[in-house]
Amino acid sequence: MVSGSAKDVSGFADRIAALEDTTLADGATRSYPALRAEPEPDAAHRTPFQRDRDRIVHCKAFRRLKHKTQVFIAPEGDHYRTRLTHTLETCGIARNVARALGLNEDLTEAIGLGHDLGHPPFGHIGERVLDECLQERYGVRFRHNVHSLRVVERLERDGRGLNLTEQVRDGILNHTGPDKAATLEGRIVRVVDRVAYINHDIDDAIRYGILRETDLPRAEIELLGSTGSERIDRLVHDIVETSEEAGDIRQSEEIGEAMLSLRAFMFDRVYLGPQVGPEHRRAHDVLHAIFARLSDDPELLPPGEGDLSERITDYVSGMTDRFALAYAGGL
């Protein structure tokens, strides 16, 4: 029985390796060998990156994303994006880019699914407030990409972590921040993450009533498209065409600048702007109250590893919007 299983694994891996040699681009990441912190036998019917994808999808942090909103705090409407829908949209677009460029779709998918696992409740403002709390009380910073890596390495599976491959961990860590991912697949997720959230957050902001179509910067909209689907299609075409010429994941200067300008507009008007002042104050008050209470009464924290600031960060960042609201309401 053991020998038969081993034979099956070898046959599957050899077949996938041969297929990738003929179908993937030269710069694409190959699925074998698996590079894990803790070596383990390969699966008989999944590549290492498919295995990582499945571990991410089945972990608790992934399930909590459905109750963490992107921009608005626990909105009553059924059609607003959550961290989960953002993750799925990012993943779908990123896989399209990877396929068009002949890169490893499985690696791209695993990174896309795991990139926001460490994001706290209340979207962009939640990250900012948690960072403020940690700086004020403990002199440390919070960055959701760094915490996403901690989730998969240290927190899931009751502290054992998911033992993901090196390439997936690298892509999760470097989907934002000062350093770029080591793989082309990771660099796809880094760019596409912004493509996804900028465009779907515009849709949500208009639905919520804090933006009108006429508020959007005219020059950028004329260049990228008047609808979300048009803009995404334009951006994806540009990424594919520019990346093919550059041998790296790039945007053209014109399109890249337009997207960054639209992103700056969203931060100024939606994510951190005065139009959502009540949402910001609510998130600020809730997170500050929770953080202060846990700092003063650490016995309220669940068991965990690390110093007090790490344990508080682990607990608070793992909260969903509705759990945080209910927790603060009971203080």
C-alpha positions in Angstrom: 0.0 0.0 0.0 2.8 2.4 0.9 4.8 1.6 -2.2 1.8 2.1 -4.4 1.0 5.5 -2.9 4.6 6.6 -3.4 4.5 5.5 -7.0 1.3 7.5 -7.5 2.9 10.6 -6.0 6.0 10.3 -8.2 3.9 9.8 -11.3 1.7 12.8 -10.7 4.7 15.1 -9.8 6.6 13.9 -12.9 3.6 14.5 -15.2 3.0 18.0 -13.8 6.7 18.9 -14.0 6.8 17.8 -17.7 3.7 19.7 -18.4 5.0 22.9 -16.8 8.3 22.6 -18.8 6.3 22.8 -22.0 3.5 25.2 -21.1 4.9 27.7 -18.6 7.0 30.7 -19.5 10.7 30.7 -18.7 10.3 33.0 -15.6 7.4 31.1 -14.2 7.7 29.4 -10.8 7.7 25.6 -11.1 5.5 23.6 -8.7 8.3 21.2 -7.6 10.2 20.8 -5.4 8.1 22.1 -2.5 10.1 24.4 -0.3 8.6 24.3 3.2 10.0 25.2 6.6 9.0 21.7 7.7 9.5 19.1 4.9 6.6 16.8 4.3 5.7 14.2 1.6 4.0 15.6 -1.5 0.3 14.9 -2.1 -0.6 12.2 -4.6 -3.1 14.4 -6.6 -2.3 18.0 -5.8 0.8 20.2 -6.5 2.4 21.9 -3.5 0.7 25.2 -4.4 -2.7 23.6 -4.8 -2.2 22.1 -1.3 -1.3 25.5 0.0 -4.5 26.9 -1.6 -6.6 24.3 0.1 -5.0 24.9 3.5 -5.7 28.6 3.2 -9.4 28.1 2.1 -10.0 25.7 5.0 -8.4 27.8 7.7 -10.4 29.8 10.3 -8.8 33.1 9.3 -10.1 32.7 5.8 -13.7 32.0 7.0 -13.6 35.2 9.1 -13.0 37.3 6.0 -16.7 37.1 5.1 -17.5 39.3 8.1 -14.8 41.8 7.7 -15.9 44.7 5.5 -13.8 46.6 3.0 -14.8 50.2 3.7 -18.0 50.4 5.7 -18.6 49.0 9.1 -21.1 46.2 9.1 -23.3 47.7 6.4 -27.0 46.6 6.3 -27.1 46.1 2.5 -26.4 42.7 1.1 -24.3 43.8 -1.9 -21.3 45.5 -0.2 -17.9 43.9 -0.6 -16.2 42.1 2.3 -12.6 41.0 2.7 -13.7 37.7 1.4 -15.3 39.0 -1.8 -12.3 41.3 -2.3 -10.0 38.3 -1.9 -12.0 36.2 -4.5 -12.1 39.1 -7.0 -8.4 39.7 -6.6 -7.7 36.0 -7.0 -9.8 35.8 -10.2 -8.2 38.7 -11.9 -4.7 37.6 -10.8 -5.3 34.1 -12.3 -6.3 35.7 -15.6 -3.1 37.7 -15.7 -1.0 34.6 -14.8 -2.6 32.5 -17.5 -2.1 35.2 -20.1 1.6 35.5 -19.2 2.1 31.7 -19.0 2.9 31.9 -15.2 1.9 29.5 -12.4 -1.8 29.9 -11.8 -1.8 27.7 -8.7 0.9 29.8 -7.0 -0.9 33.0 -8.0 -4.2 31.7 -6.6 -2.7 30.6 -3.3 -1.1 34.0 -2.7 -4.2 35.8 -3.7 -6.4 33.8 -1.3 -4.0 34.3 1.6 -2.9 37.9 1.1 -5.4 39.5 3.5 -5.8 36.8 6.2 -4.2 39.1 8.8 -6.4 42.2 8.0 -8.2 43.6 11.1 -11.9 44.5 11.2 -13.2 47.8 9.7 -11.1 47.9 6.5 -8.5 50.5 5.9 -9.4 52.6 8.9 -9.2 49.5 11.1 -5.6 49.0 10.1 -4.8 52.6 10.8 -6.4 52.7 14.2 -4.8 49.4 15.3 -1.4 50.7 14.2 -2.0 53.9 16.2 -3.0 52.0 19.3 0.2 49.8 19.1 2.4 52.8 18.6 0.9 54.7 21.5 1.0 51.9 24.0 3.9 49.7 23.0 5.9 51.5 20.4 5.4 48.9 17.7 3.6 49.0 14.3 0.9 47.0 12.7 1.0 46.1 9.0 -1.6 43.7 7.8 0.7 42.0 5.3 3.2 41.2 8.1 0.4 39.9 10.3 -1.0 37.8 7.4 2.3 36.0 7.4 2.1 35.5 11.1 -1.4 34.0 10.8 -0.2 31.3 8.4 3.1 30.7 10.1 2.3 30.9 13.8 -1.4 31.2 14.6 -3.4 28.8 12.5 -3.9 25.1 13.6 -3.6 26.1 17.2 -0.1 27.6 16.8 1.3 25.0 14.4 0.8 27.1 11.4 -0.1 25.9 7.9 3.5 25.1 6.8 3.0 26.8 3.4 5.6 26.9 0.7 8.3 29.5 0.8 6.9 31.1 -2.4 3.4 31.5 -1.0 4.6 33.0 2.2 6.8 35.4 0.3 3.9 36.5 -1.9 1.6 37.1 1.1 4.2 39.2 2.9 5.2 41.3 -0.1 1.8 41.9 -1.7 2.2 45.4 -0.2 5.0 47.2 1.6 8.5 48.3 0.5 9.8 45.0 -0.9 8.5 43.2 -4.0 7.8 39.5 -4.1 10.5 37.1 -5.2 8.3 35.5 -7.8 6.5 36.9 -10.8 3.3 35.3 -9.5 3.6 37.2 -6.2 4.2 40.5 -8.1 0.9 39.9 -10.1 -1.0 39.8 -6.8 0.7 42.9 -5.6 -0.6 44.9 -8.6 -3.9 43.2 -9.0 -4.8 43.7 -5.3 -5.0 47.4 -6.0 -6.8 46.9 -9.4 -9.5 45.0 -7.5 -10.1 47.1 -4.4 -9.9 50.5 -6.1 -12.6 49.6 -8.6 -14.9 47.6 -6.4 -14.6 50.2 -3.6 -15.7 52.9 -6.1 -18.8 50.8 -6.7 -19.5 50.4 -3.0 -18.9 54.1 -2.3 -21.4 55.1 -5.0 -23.9 52.6 -3.7 -23.4 54.0 -0.1 -24.0 57.5 -1.3 -20.7 59.1 -0.4 -19.6 59.4 -4.1 -21.3 60.2 -7.3 -20.2 59.2 -10.7 -19.5 62.9 -11.4 -17.1 63.1 -8.4 -14.6 60.7 -10.0 -11.5 62.4 -11.5 -12.4 62.9 -15.1 -9.0 62.4 -16.8 -8.4 59.1 -15.1 -11.9 57.8 -15.8 -11.7 58.8 -19.5 -8.4 56.9 -19.8 -9.3 53.8 -17.8 -13.1 53.5 -18.5 -16.4 54.7 -17.2 -17.4 51.4 -15.5 -15.6 49.1 -13.1 -15.6 46.3 -15.6 -14.1 48.6 -18.3 -11.4 49.8 -16.0 -10.4 46.3 -14.8 -10.3 45.1 -18.5 -8.1 48.1 -19.4 -5.8 47.6 -16.5 -5.4 43.9 -17.1 -4.6 44.4 -20.8 -2.0 47.0 -19.8 -0.4 44.7 -17.2 -0.2 41.8 -19.7 1.1 43.8 -22.6 3.6 45.8 -20.6 4.8 42.7 -18.6 5.4 40.7 -21.7 7.7 43.4 -23.1 9.5 44.0 -19.8 10.0 40.4 -18.6 8.6 41.5 -15.2 5.2 42.5 -13.8 4.7 46.1 -14.8 2.2 48.7 -15.8 2.8 51.3 -18.5 3.7 54.7 -17.1 0.5 56.3 -18.3 -1.9 53.6 -17.0 0.1 53.1 -13.8 0.0 56.8 -12.9 -3.7 57.0 -13.7 -4.4 54.0 -11.3 -2.2 55.5 -8.6 -4.0 58.8 -9.0 -7.4 57.1 -8.7 -6.1 55.2 -5.6 -5.0 58.6 -4.0 -8.5 60.0 -4.7 -10.1 57.0 -3.0 -7.9 57.4 0.1 -8.6 61.1 0.2 -12.4 60.8 -0.3 -13.4 57.4 0.9 -10.9 55.3 2.9 -9.7 58.1 5.2 -11.6 61.1 4.0 -14.1 63.3 5.9 -17.1 62.0 4.0 -16.9 58.8 6.1 -16.2 60.6 9.3 -18.9 58.8 11.3 -17.6 55.4 10.1 -14.1 56.4 11.2 -15.1 57.6 14.6 -17.1 54.5 15.2 -14.1 52.3 14.3 -11.8 54.5 16.3 -13.9 54.4 19.4 -14.6 50.6 19.2 -11.0 49.6 18.6 -9.5 52.0 21.1 -11.9 50.8 23.8 -11.1 47.1 23.1 -7.4 47.7 22.9 -7.3 49.7 26.2 -9.4 47.1 28.1 -7.2 44.2 26.9 -4.0 46.1 27.8 -5.3 46.9 31.3 -6.8 43.5 31.8 -4.7 40.9 29.9 -6.4 38.1 31.7 -9.3 38.7 29.3 -7.1 37.5 26.4 -7.4 33.9 25.2 -4.3 31.8 25.5 -1.6 32.6 23.0 2.1 33.1 22.4 4.3 36.2 22.4 4.4 39.3 24.5 1.4 41.3 25.5 1.4 43.5 22.4 1.5 40.4 20.1 -1.3 38.6 22.0 -3.5 41.7 21.8 -2.7 42.2 18.1 -3.5 38.5 17.4 -6.9 38.8 19.2 -8.0 42.1 17.9 -6.9 41.7 14.3 -8.7 38.3 14.2 -12.0 39.9 15.2 -14.8 40.4 12.6 -16.6 43.7 12.4 -19.7 42.4 14.2 -17.7 40.6 16.9 -15.7 43.7 17.6 -18.9 45.8 17.8 -20.5 43.3 20.2 -17.3 43.0 22.3 -17.0 46.7 22.7 -20.7 47.0 23.5 -20.1 44.6 26.5 -17.3 46.6 28.0 
